[in-house]
Amino acid sequence: MNAQTTPIGMSSETNHQDSAASVRRSSVWQNSIWFDLFIAVVVGFLYALLVMGPHPLNPRNVDWFSSDPASYFIGWEQFRQDPHLHWPLTYTDRLGYPKGESVALVDINPLLALVMKPLSPVLPEPCQYFGIEVVLACTLQFFFAFRLFRLFLGWNLLGIALCSVFFLLAPPFNLRFRAHFALTNQWLLLAVLLVFVQAQQQSSRSIRRFVLSAAPLAAVSVAINPYLAFQVLLILTTVVVSLLWQRRITL
């Protein structure tokens, strides 16, 4: 009875190939947008929990509101309970009686209000989304900082993470957690800086990627807050000017 054996050299080579393939798969995963998003979700939630505490993250808890958040909550509830569809979409006749007004003037996040309103039948009473907005803002703040510093630091994950944490600790960002929730969406500025840096890359796809990124980013920023929208549009304008200066696009 003859036993079949694998030569030692061939076995070693096979193991080496398997190990190399495993390293490549791990590298692809760690360099993917899904890895960055997973890390951002974990860090963003933990940081919001650390800074805000657990009570504001409970949608049914409205006891923590001070003067400004209380007025935002009233605006959201009036908009939420309006059964009619108006134009513009953020308009309601339950505020500014008798003519009504847009809830954007109440300084809530109009984009989130529009997303949440169709869910009103299944949402609890009362329901506030300001704590959830802070979690989203922290997550996206870390995520876009992480993506931005990947372009500068490559595979240095520790350096990328430390730089991204710096943007979570930024005083202008943390200052808005208790009263001005729409202005916590400073991730828009990091996102537009990422668009700016990517547009400077000398590749055939950079112009197309800029157009596809700039249009929705501008729309989202306008739908969230005019102060942030102005800064986003200003930086997008500098991208266009820089591309004109480099003669990569024409008028």
WOQUIZI-V568230 format. One line per field, one symbol per residue. ss: DSSP state (@ for helix, = for strand, . for the rest). phi: phi as a letter, one per 30 degrees, with the letter a starting at -180 (. if undefined). burial: + if it has 24 or more other C-alpha atoms within 12 Angstrom, else -. Layout:
ss->???
phi->???
burial->???
This chain:
ss->.......@@@@@@@@@@@@@@@@@@@@@@@..@@@@@@@@@@@@@@@@@@@@..@@@.........@@@@@@@@@@@@@@..........==........==@@@@...@@@@@@@@..@@@.......@@@@@@@@@@@@@@@@@@@@@@@@...@@@@@@@@@@@@..@@@@.......@@@..@@@@@@@@@@@@@......@@@@@@@@@@@@@@@@@@@.@@@@@@@@@@@@@@@@@@@@......
phi->.ccdbcedddddddddddddddddddddddccddddddddddddddddddddidddddedccdcdcddeddddddddddddddcccbddddbdcbiecdiadddddidddddddddeddeecddbdbbcddddddddddddddddddddddccicddddddddddedddeeddddddcbbdddddddeddddddddddddddbdcddddddddddddddddddcadddddddddddddddddddddicbbd
burial->------------------------------+----++-+++-+++-+++-++---+++---+-+----++-++++++++++--------++++++------+++++++++++++-++--+------+++++++++++++++++++++++++--------++-+++-++----++-+++++++++++++++++++++++++-----++--++-++--++-+++++++-++-+++-++--++--+--------
